[in-house]
Amino acid sequence: MFPRRTVKLPPIHKKPSSSPQQQQQRPQVPPGGDAEDVPNPVATTATTTKVATTTTTSSKRTLQQQQQRGNSAGAGAGGDEKNAGTPANKSPAKPGVVRESTTPPKKPTKRVLTATAGVKEGDAVSAAADDADNDDGEEGNGEGDDEIEYEDPFEDEYEEEDQVNQEEEEEEEEGEEEEEDPEVEGAAEDENESAEAAAETTPTKGKGARKMKLEEVTAAIEPEEDAEDEDDEGGEDDDGADEDEDGSGEDDDEEEALNVFRPDTYNLEKGEVLEPDNSAYTMLHQMTTYWPCLSMDFLPDVVGATRHWPHTMYVAAGTQATQASENSLMLLKISKLHKTNRDDLESDEDLPGESSEDEEDRDEDVDEDAVLEQKDIKHIGAINRLKCMKQQPSTIATWSETKQVHIWTLRDQLNALDDPRYTTAANPIPLQTLNHKAEGFAMDWSPISKGWFLTGDCLHNIYCWKPAEPAWIGEGPYSVHKSSVEDLQWSPTESTVFASCSSDQTIRIWDHRTKKQPQLTVKAHSCDVNVISWNKLVPHLMVSGADDGTFNIWDLRTFSSGTPISQFIYHTKQITSVEWSPWEDSVLAVAGADDQVTIWDLSLEDDPEEQIAKRKTPADPVPPQLTFVHMGVRDVKEVHWHPQIKNTLGCNSLSGLQFFLPANL
């Protein structure tokens, strides 16, 4: 049963202060710094994989650049201990590998220089001067070092060790390309530690030890961006590695995209709002009404199902104002409903999965707001629910809180929406008013017998109204329910059969020719049954939604067993609206008081080999039949499919009216 309460218009939403681009700035490893100094990317943004792989690449490039400088002028920040004393014609070891010397140093050199960002130019000059003094009077320019020749007793062992290390590192590099991102991040830390150790290594191999020039000192403490720029000029291998790492990041992003935001797992703080991802919608338009609407309905028009962008639709909505005299029945014409899926993209940017035909249609997507035209009809009392007669959309019925059902004929007002010159009555009155002993919510027009009409109130009474000149005549009451009648539905194929649900936890199937007893009765839920919907494409299927957030699928061929063919537990608060799609027999829309509108496809099944790990969490599984979640609404009351614009839905809530077309339907 829907609680009725006084509400106010929602406040203007404030956008978040930070942008996704600011959250996704990749961390920089300071030159010579530790990998631990880099902020942990896993706890910052959803694109943690790309951050980790970028860190690994920058570290690798820094080591390679430092090694190149070490080969040209001595043991630099990226060189190793053996290369410090190896003649120029010998091949240096792989970058990042530091070997311990087996020969005791003849003359230890006191080093105060480390390749860190904190070294100043003056310190670097002093360190270079100390090295020059420690080298038996040789000048510290590095020019005569390459001409020194000597015999190294460990040269053969070094060459064999170089070959073994080279093979091992090639195998490690191949394995790193196949490793997952957490391991790649660990490799980045190891390489940074190796870079620091290599930078602090002191060459001690006699007079042949090379000296670090001032230029090398400066190069050792240059920012990483300079090293990356130089590597980009000729590093084809690094580019290929980047492509591999970026590719793995895209795969992880796809897995992240499968996560569904759940209102029950995160509470929005004051000032926080959900902003939609426009690429998830082919169309999304929102509007705010001056009073909240408890009910709405689409009005079929003469255009039919053959339509082109931009769309136009007609809507009827009823208000819930603070004063009974301030309410109105609103007739809305909403035109120029363009596609909005490119609102977040640049003009030349492609959507995921966009085809060449879609690219050709870009010119039709005009970035402009929809146009709203409105006619208000004064209505005494809040409108609990309204529905239009599908065979004659200008005939609308409204359930008022004043215990009355009003039937309106509003042809002139609808014509005035198309032609402002069309004159209408200033204050139209209902064609007929039907009186009940209590207010209610349940009503439905027959899809087969034109003008046949059902109403149900909170005193468990049901009436069937038939048109007769000049007014409708009521039959009933059907008074078997023990509590409030919450919803009514005519059979899509049988002109005399209808269904009812009640807060007495039951669903009953009736034939209006036998008013005393229903034909079938089942206890559908363990709490109030709020809403039901009869599948118009598969007449033996029905869905019911309850106060506990569950909704059940029923097969009327086995209805008497009292067991639904399927039950879904996803919404965390009461179900407020359910409706089968008029386009797909297995698709339905569900609205809940947990501020969610969900779309389900019952033809989908879970694939245990692929979906268990990706689409489910151990504590809270997401059903595979759930195909779309629309959020950003508050206290949603109803959801309806447009009868002529394929796969387009509308819903009314405290936030206003929303009209959307999911991109995956």
Long-range contacts (C-beta under 8 A, 24 or more apart in sequence): 1-441, 1-458, 1-484, 1-486, 1-503, 1-528, 1-530, 2-294, 2-384, 2-441, 2-530, 2-576, 2-637, 4-294, 4-320, 4-382, 4-384, 4-401, 6-320, 6-322, 7-292, 7-320, 7-635, 7-654, 9-288, 9-290, 9-291, 9-292, 10-288, 10-634, 10-654, 10-655, 10-656, 13-273, 14-271, 14-273, 15-273, 15-275, 16-272, 16-273, 16-275, 20-45, 24-50, 24-51, 26-50, 26-51, 26-54, 26-55, 27-51, 27-55, 28-58, 28-224, 29-55, 29-58, 29-59, 29-62, 29-188, 29-192, 29-224, 30-116, 30-117, 30-224, 31-62, 31-115, 31-116, 31-117, 31-220, 31-221, 31-222, 31-223, 31-224, 32-77, 32-114, 32-115, 32-116, 32-117, 32-195, 32-196, 32-199, 32-220, 32-221, 33-116, 33-117, 33-192, 33-196, 34-189, 34-192, 34-193, 34-196, 35-59, 35-188, 35-189, 35-190, 35-191, 35-192, 35-193, 36-189, 41-185, 42-182, 46-253, 46-256, 47-249, 47-253, 47-256, 48-181, 48-252, 49-181, 49-248, 49-249, 49-252, 49-253, 50-246, 50-249, 50-253, 52-181, 52-182, 52-184, 52-185, 52-188, 53-181, 53-184, 53-242, 53-245, 53-246, 53-248, 53-249, 54-245, 55-185, 55-188, 56-184, 56-185, 56-187, 56-188, 56-191, 56-245, 57-238, 57-241, 57-242, 57-245, 58-224, 58-228, 59-188, 59-191, 59-192, 59-195, 60-191, 60-238, 60-241, 61-224, 61-227, 61-228, 61-231, 61-235, 61-238, 62-195, 62-224, 62-227, 62-228, 63-95, 63-96, 63-191, 63-194, 63-195, 63-198, 64-95, 64-231, 64-235, 64-238, 65-227, 65-230, 65-231, 66-95, 66-115, 66-195, 66-198, 66-199, 66-219, 66-220, 66-227, 67-92, 67-95, 67-96, 69-216, 69-219, 69-220, 73-142, 73-210, 73-212, 73-213, 73-215, 73-216, 74-142, 74-145, 74-203, 74-210, 74-211, 74-212, 74-213, 74-216, 75-201, 75-203, 75-209, 75-210, 75-212, 76-212, 76-216, 76-219, 76-220, 77-115, 77-195, 77-198, 77-199, 77-216, 77-219, 77-220, 78-195, 78-198, 78-199, 79-198, 79-201, 80-198, 80-201, 81-201, 81-203, 82-158, 84-201, 84-203, 84-205, 84-209, 84-210, 85-152, 85-203, 85-205, 85-206, 85-208, 85-209, 85-210, 86-152, 86-158, 87-146, 87-148, 87-149, 87-208, 88-146, 90-155, 91-162, 93-162, 93-165, 94-162, 94-165, 94-166, 94-169, 96-191, 96-194, 96-195, 96-198, 97-165, 97-169, 97-194, 98-194, 98-197, 98-198, 98-201, 99-158, 99-161, 101-204, 101-205, 102-154, 103-153, 103-154, 103-205, 105-204, 105-205, 106-204, 106-206, 107-134, 107-204, 107-206, 108-202, 108-204, 109-134, 109-202, 109-203, 109-204, 109-209, 110-134, 111-200, 111-202, 113-212, 113-217, 114-196, 114-199, 114-200, 115-195, 115-196, 115-199, 115-200, 115-220, 115-221, 116-199, 116-221, 117-221, 119-217, 119-221, 121-218, 124-214, 124-217, 124-218, 124-221, 125-214, 127-212, 127-217, 128-211, 128-212, 128-213, 128-214, 128-217, 131-211, 131-212, 132-211, 135-207, 135-209, 135-211, 136-207, 138-207, 138-211, 140-211, 140-212, 140-213, 141-213, 142-210, 142-211, 142-212, 142-213, 145-208, 145-210, 145-211, 148-207, 148-208, 150-206, 150-208, 177-241, 177-244, 180-248, 181-248, 181-249, 181-252, 184-245, 255-614, 258-614, 258-615, 260-622, 260-626, 260-629, 261-629, 261-631, 262-620, 263-572, 263-594, 263-595, 263-596, 263-631, 264-572, 264-594, 265-620, 273-632, 274-631, 274-632, 275-632, 276-632, 277-344, 278-340, 278-341, 278-342, 278-343, 278-344, 279-341, 279-344, 279-345, 279-351, 279-352, 279-663, 280-628, 280-662, 280-663, 280-664, 281-340, 281-341, 281-660, 281-661, 281-662, 281-663, 282-339, 282-340, 282-341, 282-661, 282-662, 282-663, 283-311, 283-337, 283-338, 283-339, 283-340, 283-341, 283-648, 283-659, 283-660, 283-661, 284-340, 284-658, 284-659, 284-660, 284-661, 285-334, 285-337, 285-340, 285-370, 285-658, 285-659, 285-660, 286-655, 286-656, 286-657, 286-658, 286-659, 287-334, 287-370, 287-372, 287-656, 287-657, 287-658, 288-655, 288-656, 288-657, 289-317, 289-319, 289-330, 289-656, 289-657, 290-319, 291-319, 291-320, 291-321, 291-326, 291-327, 291-328, 292-319, 292-320, 292-653, 292-654, 292-656, 293-317, 293-318, 293-319, 293-320, 293-330, 293-383, 293-637, 293-652, 293-656, 293-657, 294-318, 294-319, 294-320, 294-382, 294-383, 294-384, 294-385, 294-637, 294-652, 295-383, 295-384, 295-385, 295-386, 295-637, 295-638, 295-652, 296-386, 296-638, 296-640, 296-650, 296-651, 296-652, 296-657, 297-386, 297-387, 297-388, 297-396, 297-640, 298-388, 298-640, 298-641, 298-642, 298-643, 298-650, 299-331, 299-388, 299-393, 299-394, 299-414, 300-390, 300-393, 300-643, 300-644, 301-393, 301-644, 303-644, 304-644, 305-644, 305-645, 305-646, 307-644, 307-645, 309-337, 309-338, 309-339, 309-364, 309-365, 310-335, 310-336, 310-337, 310-338, 310-366, 310-370, 311-335, 311-337, 311-645, 311-648, 312-336, 312-337, 313-337, 313-642, 313-645, 313-648, 313-650, 313-659, 314-393, 314-414, 314-417, 315-650, 315-657, 316-386, 316-388, 316-396, 317-386, 317-652, 317-657, 318-379, 318-382, 318-383, 318-384, 318-385, 318-386, 318-398, 319-379, 319-382, 319-383, 320-382, 320-383, 321-382, 324-380, 324-381, 324-382, 324-401, 324-402, 325-380, 327-378, 327-379, 327-380, 327-381, 327-382, 327-383, 328-376, 328-377, 328-378, 328-379, 329-376, 329-377, 329-379, 329-383, 329-386, 329-396, 329-398, 329-408, 330-374, 330-375, 330-376, 330-377, 331-374, 331-375, 331-376, 331-377, 331-410, 331-413, 331-414, 331-417, 332-372, 332-373, 332-374, 333-372, 333-373, 333-374, 333-417, 333-418, 334-370, 334-371, 334-372, 334-373, 334-659, 335-370, 335-371, 335-373, 336-368, 336-369, 336-370, 336-371, 337-370, 337-659, 338-365, 338-366, 338-367, 338-368, 338-370, 339-364, 339-365, 341-365, 341-663, 343-367, 373-417, 375-413, 375-414, 375-416, 375-417, 375-424, 377-408, 377-410, 377-413, 377-428, 378-427, 379-406, 384-439, 384-440, 384-441, 385-441, 385-442, 385-443, 387-443, 387-444, 387-445, 388-445, 389-445, 389-450, 389-451, 390-445, 390-447, 390-643, 391-450, 392-450, 395-431, 397-443, 397-445, 397-453, 399-439, 399-440, 399-441, 399-442, 399-443, 399-455, 400-439, 401-439, 402-439, 403-435, 403-436, 403-437, 403-438, 403-439, 403-457, 404-433, 404-434, 404-435, 404-436, 405-433, 405-434, 405-436, 405-443, 405-455, 406-430, 406-432, 406-433, 406-434, 407-431, 407-432, 407-433, 407-434, 407-453, 407-472, 431-471, 432-471, 432-472, 434-463, 434-465, 434-472, 434-474, 436-461, 436-463, 437-461, 440-484, 440-485, 441-486, 441-487, 442-485, 442-486, 442-487, 442-488, 442-500, 443-488, 444-488, 444-489, 444-490, 444-498, 445-490, 446-490, 446-495, 447-490, 447-492, 447-536, 448-490, 448-491, 448-492, 448-493, 448-494, 448-495, 449-495, 452-490, 452-495, 454-488, 454-490, 454-498, 455-488, 456-485, 456-486, 456-487, 456-488, 456-500, 457-484, 457-485, 458-484, 458-485, 459-484, 460-484, 460-485, 460-502, 460-504, 461-485, 462-488, 462-500, 462-510, 464-498, 464-512, 475-512, 475-515, 476-515, 478-510, 478-515, 478-518, 480-508, 480-516, 480-517, 480-518, 481-506, 481-508, 483-528, 486-528, 486-529, 486-530, 486-531, 487-529, 487-530, 487-531, 487-532, 489-532, 489-533, 489-534, 489-542, 490-534, 491-534, 491-539, 492-534, 492-535, 492-536, 492-539, 493-539, 499-532, 499-534, 499-542, 500-532, 501-529, 501-530, 501-531, 501-532, 501-544, 502-528, 502-529, 503-528, 503-529, 505-529, 507-532, 507-542, 507-544, 507-554, 509-556, 509-559, 520-556, 520-559, 520-560, 522-554, 522-559, 522-560, 522-561, 522-562, 523-562, 524-552, 524-554, 524-564, 525-550, 525-552, 528-574, 530-574, 530-575, 530-576, 531-575, 531-576, 531-577, 531-578, 532-578, 533-578, 533-579, 533-580, 533-588, 534-580, 535-580, 535-585, 536-580, 536-582, 537-580, 537-582, 537-584, 537-585, 538-585, 541-580, 541-585, 543-578, 543-580, 543-588, 544-578, 545-574, 545-575, 545-576, 545-577, 545-578, 545-590, 546-574, 546-575, 547-574, 547-575, 548-574, 549-573, 549-574, 549-575, 549-592, 549-594, 550-575, 551-575, 551-578, 551-590, 553-602, 566-602, 568-600, 568-623, 568-625, 570-598, 570-622, 570-623, 570-626, 571-596, 571-598, 576-636, 576-637, 576-638, 577-636, 577-637, 577-638, 577-639, 577-640, 577-651, 579-639, 579-640, 579-641, 581-641, 581-647, 582-641, 582-643, 583-641, 583-646, 583-647, 587-627, 587-665, 589-639, 589-640, 589-641, 589-649, 590-639, 591-636, 591-637, 591-638, 591-639, 591-651, 592-636, 593-635, 593-636, 595-631, 595-633, 595-634, 595-635, 595-636, 595-653, 596-629, 596-630, 596-631, 596-636, 597-629, 597-630, 597-631, 597-633, 597-636, 597-639, 597-649, 597-651, 598-626, 598-628, 598-629, 598-630, 599-626, 599-627, 599-628, 599-629, 599-630, 599-649, 599-662, 599-665, 600-625, 600-626, 600-627, 601-625, 601-627, 627-662, 627-664, 627-665, 628-662, 628-664, 628-665, 630-658, 630-660, 630-662, 633-658
